[in-house]
Structure formats: structure tokens, C-alpha cells
Amino acid sequence: MRFTSSRRIDFQMVDLAGIVYYPNFWDLAHRFYEESWEYTCGIHYNDILEKHGLGFPLVHSEANFHNPLSYGDTATCNLTIKRIGETSVTWKFEIFNQNQILCWSSIQTTVCTQMNEITSKVTVPEWMRIGLSKIKE
């Protein structure tokens, strides 16, 4: 199972060549990541941060650029989870254009922390593990 969502590539996301400026792929991925929490755990990401006091800062990221995305394209992200560890989650992003051509892929690891003590890892809560398992490979 996977989480899939789409959005248009807007003008402010591209460079002078008319293609997505490379750091914007991480911004785009993070938007899909935030959206996925409602699908997997039934909760808005802001509620995880504010009500539960948990954060998931990025601690590792690898990416491959396969094909440009251009202004006006539709980016579709397939998001899965490769691993749910004791204190971390490893995510797999694949972003395609409207022609189903793979444009960008990334493996990213986030670590579970308390928002009031962001430098200390905590265990991923069981209710999150259950929800996140919906998109586990």
C-alpha cells in the first residue's frame, strides 16, 4: 500500500530554465509527507506537533534526479515507508510527472522527538506505528 497525492508545479517553484529548482523537491516532498499523516494516522501533522508534542526532524536524506519537472506540470508522489524503527521512520518518495515519468526519488529518515526537547529521541508511539504501517512496503 502507498499514499498518493498530486499538486501542480507553480511558478515560484521553478528556476530560470523553467524547471523545479532542486531544493524545492525537498519542500514538495515535505508537503506530501505532511499530507500523508491524515491518511495513515487520521490526524493533521500540526496536531502531532502541537497536541502530542512530537516532531520528526529529518536526519538523513538521499535523492536521485531522474527527469525535470516543469512549470505547469502535475507532480504525483507515491509515498511508502521502508522501515519503522524504535525511534525512527524511513520514508521512500517517488515523484512522477503527469506522463507517469519518474522525476525524483528520495529515501529519507526522520527521528521521533519531543518538541520541547528536540535533541533527544523517543519511541515512536504504538498508535503511530499502526497507522504508518498502512503504507509500509
C-alpha positions as CSV (number, residue, x, y, z in Angstrom):
1,M,0.0,0.0,0.0
2,R,1.1,3.6,-0.5
3,F,0.0,7.1,-0.1
4,T,-0.5,9.0,-3.4
5,S,-1.2,12.7,-3.9
6,S,-0.7,15.3,-6.6
7,R,-0.2,19.0,-7.0
8,R,0.6,21.5,-9.7
9,I,4.1,22.9,-10.2
10,D,3.7,26.6,-9.6
11,F,5.8,29.5,-10.9
12,Q,7.6,30.2,-7.6
13,M,8.9,26.6,-7.6
14,V,11.0,26.8,-10.8
15,D,14.3,28.4,-11.8
16,L,15.1,30.5,-14.9
17,A,15.2,27.3,-17.0
18,G,11.5,26.7,-16.1
19,I,12.2,23.5,-14.2
20,V,11.8,22.8,-10.5
21,Y,14.8,24.4,-8.6
22,Y,16.4,21.4,-6.9
23,P,15.9,22.4,-3.2
24,N,12.2,22.7,-4.0
25,F,11.9,18.9,-4.4
26,W,12.5,18.6,-0.6
27,D,9.8,21.2,0.0
28,L,7.5,19.4,-2.3
29,A,8.3,16.0,-0.6
30,H,7.6,17.6,2.8
31,R,4.2,18.8,1.7
32,F,3.3,15.3,0.6
33,Y,4.8,13.9,3.9
34,E,2.6,16.3,6.0
35,E,-0.5,15.3,4.0
36,S,0.2,11.6,4.4
37,W,-0.4,11.7,8.2
38,E,-4.1,12.3,7.7
39,Y,-4.3,9.2,5.5
40,T,-2.2,7.0,7.7
41,C,-2.9,8.1,11.3
42,G,-6.1,10.1,10.8
43,I,-4.5,13.2,12.3
44,H,-3.3,16.5,10.8
45,Y,0.5,16.9,11.1
46,N,0.1,20.1,13.1
47,D,-1.8,18.2,15.8
48,I,1.1,15.8,16.1
49,L,3.4,18.7,16.7
50,E,1.1,20.8,18.9
51,K,-1.3,18.4,20.7
52,H,1.0,15.4,21.0
53,G,4.2,17.4,21.3
54,L,6.1,15.1,18.9
55,G,8.3,16.1,16.0
56,F,10.0,14.1,13.2
57,P,13.1,16.1,12.1
58,L,15.0,14.8,9.1
59,V,18.3,13.1,10.0
60,H,19.2,11.5,6.6
61,S,18.3,12.1,3.0
62,E,19.4,10.6,-0.3
63,A,17.9,11.8,-3.6
64,N,18.1,11.0,-7.3
65,F,17.1,13.4,-10.1
66,H,15.7,11.4,-13.0
67,N,13.8,13.8,-15.2
68,P,12.9,17.5,-14.9
69,L,9.6,18.8,-13.7
70,S,8.5,22.0,-15.4
71,Y,6.2,24.9,-14.6
72,G,2.6,23.8,-15.0
73,D,3.3,20.1,-14.7
74,T,1.4,17.9,-12.3
75,A,3.6,16.2,-9.7
76,T,2.3,13.0,-8.3
77,C,4.0,11.5,-5.2
78,N,3.9,7.8,-4.3
79,L,5.0,7.7,-0.6
80,T,5.8,4.5,1.2
81,I,7.6,3.6,4.4
82,K,10.6,1.3,4.2
83,R,11.1,0.9,7.9
84,I,9.6,1.8,11.2
85,G,12.3,1.6,13.8
86,E,12.2,2.1,17.6
87,T,12.8,5.8,17.3
88,S,12.9,6.5,13.5
89,V,10.9,6.1,10.3
90,T,12.4,5.7,6.9
91,W,10.3,7.1,4.0
92,K,10.5,6.5,0.3
93,F,9.3,9.2,-2.1
94,E,8.8,8.8,-5.8
95,I,7.6,11.9,-7.7
96,F,6.3,11.4,-11.2
97,N,5.0,13.9,-13.8
98,Q,1.6,13.8,-15.5
99,N,3.0,11.3,-18.1
100,Q,4.0,8.9,-15.3
101,I,7.7,9.6,-15.9
102,L,9.8,9.3,-12.7
103,C,11.3,12.7,-12.0
104,W,12.7,12.4,-8.5
105,S,13.2,9.8,-5.8
106,S,14.4,10.0,-2.3
107,I,14.9,7.9,0.8
108,Q,14.6,10.0,4.0
109,T,14.9,9.1,7.6
110,T,13.2,11.1,10.4
111,V,13.6,10.6,14.1
112,C,10.8,10.9,16.7
113,T,11.5,13.6,19.3
114,Q,9.6,15.6,21.9
115,M,9.1,19.1,20.6
116,N,10.2,20.5,24.0
117,E,13.4,18.5,23.8
118,I,14.2,18.2,20.1
119,T,17.7,16.7,20.6
120,S,16.5,13.6,22.4
121,K,15.0,10.6,20.6
122,V,11.8,9.0,21.9
123,T,10.0,5.8,20.9
124,V,7.5,6.0,18.0
125,P,4.1,5.6,19.7
126,E,2.2,2.4,19.1
127,W,-0.8,4.2,17.6
128,M,1.5,5.8,15.0
129,R,3.2,2.5,14.2
130,I,-0.2,1.0,13.4
131,G,-1.3,4.0,11.2
132,L,2.1,4.3,9.4
133,S,2.0,0.5,8.7
134,K,-0.8,1.3,6.2
135,I,1.9,2.4,3.7
136,K,4.8,0.1,4.8
137,E,6.4,-1.7,1.9
